[in-house]
Amino acid sequence: MENEEKEEVLIEINNLRTVYGKEEESILALDDINLEIRRGEFLCVLGPSGCGKSTLLKTIAGYIPPTSGQCLMQGEPIEGPDWHRGVVFQSSTLYPWMSVKDNVEFGPKMRGLPKEEIKKIRKYFLDEVNLSGFGDKPTFELSGGMKQRVALARVLANYPQVILMDEPFGALDALTRTNMQNLTRDIWMENNSTIFFITHDVDEALALGTRIVVMSSRPGRLLAEFDVDFTHTLFADKERKIKHEDEYFRVKDEIMELINNQIET
């Protein structure tokens, strides 16, 4: 039953094409994208700068309509933002005038959930992101890493079917970034979440992903897919050591060569 559930397609993208602007000033951002996002997977997207990774995420989120082709969620066209698809950006996009707990409670309140249920949800997810003692803090007083943890808790509080993350740790220092990667992996595993994760960092994609997609330079097309399992096999121990270096670096070298060839052409 569990394997069948993991194979369920949540997002289906068919022949997606996205054009910005009109006529002579138009820019073809995405071309002929065909992709499925399956329940329970951690899908990482890599590619050179400007290749349309964020455009693809915003299309899935419902912020940008396709110029042609389809973007479906459970068989229905995506026609706008929806709490079933939570988004975490590189900038935390919190409401700075609200406290930590008010930010986390915002989604459930908008959905009209009972007060006691909202309280339980907020407590659970602040515990999940290790911020249980910070509920009354104004968000503008928090560090960058803490803001991203609140942003993650705020998305999780809606129990979205898909979490869309656009380089969420790109602005963090190395230690905080590693801690956030570990936290996100743990939450994904514990909650059987489905994550679509954009990154520039090949090691980050290999450390987190169960599948990696590499995109071409603009117009963005899908160049290659890699089914990987390093997040389970190599990073399972507490020290997060890479145990099977040969396979890890073979895949890394292949991905790097794909991306570098795009930059050079």
Secondary structure, DSSP 8 states (H G I E B T S, - for coil): -HHHHHH-EEEEEEEEEEEESSGGG-EEEEEEEEEEEETT-EEEEE--TTSSHHHHHHHHHTSS--SEEEEEETTEE--S--TTEEEE-SS----TTSBHHHHHHHHHHHTT--HHHHHHHHHHHHHHTT-TT-TTSBGGGS-HHHHHHHHHHHHHTT--SEEEEESTTTTS-HHHHHHHHHHHHHHHHHHT--EEEE-S-HHHHHHH-SEEEEE-SSSB-EEEEEE--HHHHTS-STT-----HHHHHHHHHHHHHHHHHHHH-
